[in-house]
Amino acid sequence: MKSAMGFILFAAVIVVFLLVFSGRKYPPIPDDPWHAAITSEKACMACHGPGRQYPLKAAHPPKFSCFKCHKFPKR
């Protein structure tokens, strides 16, 4: 019984460690006048869409869900 509890505790520590240290860090939305007016993902694509001034890389995950990963800086 003692060894089972030890194993469960050890496994829980490993899971917590992996959750805390494996999280991806996404760049925040810049805190500048151009981005301050952004209210929708469609507005992001005005500059970051294909063929635009600052297009997203081809390997970028699904488009049109910008706010899922990228957050506005806290003010």
Helices and strands as residue ranges (DSSP letters): H 2-21, H 33-36, H 41-48, H 66-69
